[in-house]
């Protein structure tokens, strides 16, 4: 809300000791250095930067494939680009419970489980992120 002068602003919005810290010039609103989110005066939480990357997530694409991406739209787009499959109406992001319940197992060239390779989807996700994943990719598959 903008007012034409200090007097209009001060009369309408707040009491002060004669110095209005809202306007530096008529019609120009100057923001307080301490932003608040309510009338009590609690400080606002830090807002993530617009350039902060989204977190990597795991998406269930169908009964066979799970995809690693930042958003469901990104997962669907990349999955379709790589597989040609566009029937993704039932795709969804895994819940925390699913990340802890589902297990990832490495297999050899004959699709036999590699010894001591069993870990939760959450653990595999953490490993992929730590290794520097930088684009959407297949996360897990029941068939290869």
N, C-alpha and C positions, 0 to 999 in steps of 0.2 A: 504494500500500500504506500502511495507517495502523496505527500502534502506539499502545498505551494510554499509554505514558510515554516520557520521554527515555531512560531506562535501557534499555528494550526496544529502542528504535530504535538506539541507539548500539552495543549489544551485537551486533545482527544485521547492520547495514549498513555501518558505517564506523568507522575509528579517528579520534580527534580529541584535542585538547589539553585536554579537559575541558569545552569549550563546544560544545554541540550547536547547529548553525545550521539544523537541519532542523525542529525543533519550537519553536514559540513558546509553546505550552501543551500539556498532555497531550492526545493524540488529534488535534491540529491540525497538518497538514502545511504548512510554509511553503516556497514555492519559492525556490530559489537565484536571485539576481539574474542570474547568468551561466548561461543554459541551455546544455546540451551535448548533442550528438547521438551521442556514442560515449564509450568509456572513455578515449580519448586526450585528450578535452577540446576537440575542434574545436567552434567556435560553430555553432549552427544558422543556416541561411540565413533571411533575412527572409521571413515568411509573408505572402502577399498578404491584404489586408483582405477580409472577407466581402462588402464592398460594392464591391470593385474590379470594374469591368465586364469581361466576357469580350471577347476580341479578335474583330474581324470576320473572317469566313472566307468562302471561295467554295465553293459546293456544286454539283456536277454533278447535275441533276435528271433529265435524259433527254438524248436526242441533239440536242435543240433548245435547251434552257434551262439557264442557270447562275444560281444565286440567291445573294444576299449575306445572310448571317445570322451569328449568334454560335454556334449549335449546329445539328446536323443536324435535331433535332426542331423547332427554331424554323423552319428553312428549309422543312421538310415542311409544317408547320402553315400558314405564311404562303402557301406556293405553292398548297396545296389551297384555302385561303380565296379566293385571287385567281383561280385557274384552274378550280377544281372537280375537277381531276385528283387522284385518290387513289392511283394506281398508281405508288408511289414506292419500291418494294422495292430498286431498283438505285441509288438516290441515294447519293452519297458526297461527302466533303470532298476537294477537290483536293489533290494532293501538291505539294511544293515544285517538283518537276520539271515538273509540269503548269502551275503558276503562271508558270513561266519559258518554257515552250514554247508555250502557247496565246496568241494575239494578239487584242487588242480593236481594232476599227476602227470609227470613227464613220461613219455614212452620212447622205446627205441624204434628202429626202422621196421621191426615186425609188430609194432604196436603193443609190445609187452611193457608193463610198468617198470620204470627205472627204480632201483632200490633207494629207499629213503627220500623219495621226491615228493611225497604227499604233503600238501599244504593247503590252507584255506584260500578261497578267492581273494580275501582281504590281504593275506600275506603275499600272494602273487602280484596283486595290484601294487602294493607297497614296493616290491622288488622292481617292477617295471618302471614306476615313477622315479625311483632312486637311480635307475640305470639311464634315465634321461629320455624317456619316450617323448617324441615330438610330433607324432601324427597318429590318427586313428588306425587301429589294426585289429586283426583277429586276436581275441583274448583266449578263448578256449573253444574246443570242438569235440564232440563225442565221436566223430568220424573224421578220418583224415585220408 
